[in-house]
Amino acid sequence: MKIENTQIIESNLQKVWDSLQEEHVLKQCIPGCESLEKASENSYLVTIRIKISAVTGVYTGSLQIQNVSPLDEYTMVVEGTGSGGTVKAVVTLSFKQVAHGTEIHLSGDATVSGIIARVGQRILGGASRMLINQFFGCIREKM
């Protein structure tokens, strides 16, 4: 499943970038995040509870920040396994200072298997947009 989304955060690029590097901000803003523990530099162990349509699951796995180009872009790799199947997402976040704040463009792919994959691409696409909007809505509140 393709992931494409653009968000504007009404704050300067440095502040947005710094916030997205902070463990406590990630933990508070990742929808359904039950735990987030730093495993190493740019790597976290994560437990997330997700509800999509009639499927609810707890997923445990990892979140890694790779290919970091400060104040420009990085790649986030999320892998998880749970009662509903497996999830893997590789998403590049690109940052740009614009007139009204910071533009963040997300581009990547997600692969799901198991019960959650049977929900259907249309519902998964809508659910991924909803989760992205919840995450960035929380980030906006933190600014």
C-alpha positions in Angstrom: 0.0 0.0 0.0 1.4 3.4 -1.0 1.6 6.1 1.6 1.6 9.8 0.4 0.7 12.7 2.6 1.7 16.3 3.2 1.3 18.2 6.4 1.9 21.8 7.4 3.0 22.5 11.0 2.8 26.2 11.9 6.2 26.4 13.5 9.8 26.8 12.3 11.7 23.9 10.8 14.2 23.5 13.6 11.5 23.3 16.3 9.5 20.7 14.3 12.6 18.7 13.5 13.7 18.7 17.1 10.2 17.6 18.3 10.1 14.7 16.0 13.4 13.4 17.4 12.2 13.5 21.1 11.2 10.1 22.5 8.5 11.5 24.8 6.8 13.4 21.9 6.8 10.3 19.7 5.3 8.2 22.6 2.6 10.8 23.2 1.7 11.3 19.5 1.9 7.9 17.9 -1.7 6.8 17.9 -2.3 3.8 20.2 1.3 3.8 21.5 1.4 1.8 24.7 5.2 1.8 25.1 8.2 3.3 23.3 11.7 2.4 24.6 15.0 3.6 23.2 17.0 0.5 22.0 19.9 2.4 20.6 20.6 5.7 18.8 17.6 6.2 16.3 16.0 2.8 17.2 13.1 2.1 19.5 11.1 -0.9 20.7 7.4 -0.1 20.4 4.0 -1.6 21.4 1.0 -0.1 19.7 -2.7 -0.9 20.0 -4.5 -0.3 16.7 -8.2 -0.6 15.8 -9.1 -0.7 12.1 -12.7 -1.4 11.3 -13.7 -4.5 13.4 -10.0 -5.6 13.8 -8.2 -4.6 17.0 -4.7 -5.7 17.7 -1.7 -5.1 19.8 1.5 -5.0 17.8 5.1 -5.2 19.1 8.1 -4.4 17.1 10.6 -1.7 16.2 10.8 1.8 14.9 14.0 2.9 13.3 15.1 6.3 12.0 17.5 5.9 9.1 19.2 7.9 6.3 19.1 11.1 8.4 19.9 14.3 6.6 19.3 16.9 9.4 16.6 19.5 8.7 16.0 17.9 5.3 14.7 14.3 5.5 14.9 10.9 7.1 13.4 7.4 6.6 11.3 5.8 9.3 11.1 2.0 9.2 8.3 0.5 11.4 7.9 -3.3 11.8 5.5 -5.0 14.0 3.8 -8.4 14.7 0.6 -8.9 16.6 -2.6 -10.8 16.9 -3.9 -9.3 13.6 -0.8 -10.2 11.5 2.3 -8.3 10.6 2.9 -4.7 9.5 6.0 -3.2 7.8 6.2 0.4 6.7 9.1 2.3 5.2 8.3 6.0 4.9 10.5 9.0 4.0 9.7 12.3 5.7 11.0 15.4 3.8 11.0 18.7 5.5 10.8 22.2 4.0 10.4 25.7 5.6 7.5 27.4 4.0 5.7 30.8 4.5 3.3 29.4 7.1 5.6 27.0 8.9 7.1 23.7 8.1 5.9 21.4 5.3 6.4 17.7 5.9 5.9 15.3 2.9 5.6 11.6 3.6 6.2 9.1 0.9 6.5 5.3 1.2 5.0 1.9 1.3 3.3 -0.3 3.9 2.9 -4.1 3.8 0.3 -5.8 5.9 -0.5 -9.5 6.3 -2.9 -11.6 8.3 -6.4 -10.6 9.5 -5.7 -6.9 9.2 -4.9 -7.4 5.5 -8.3 -8.9 4.9 -10.0 -5.7 5.9 -9.3 -4.4 2.4 -7.1 -1.8 0.8 -9.8 0.9 0.7 -10.3 0.7 4.5 -6.6 0.4 5.2 -5.8 3.5 3.1 -8.4 5.5 5.0 -7.2 4.2 8.3 -3.6 5.1 7.5 -4.6 8.7 6.6 -6.6 8.9 9.8 -3.6 7.7 11.9 -1.2 10.1 10.1 -3.6 13.0 10.7 -3.9 12.0 14.4 -0.1 11.9 14.8 0.4 15.3 13.2 -2.6 16.8 15.0 -0.8 15.9 18.3 2.5 17.3 17.0 0.7 20.6 16.2 -0.6 20.7 19.8 3.0 20.3 21.1 4.3 23.3 19.2 
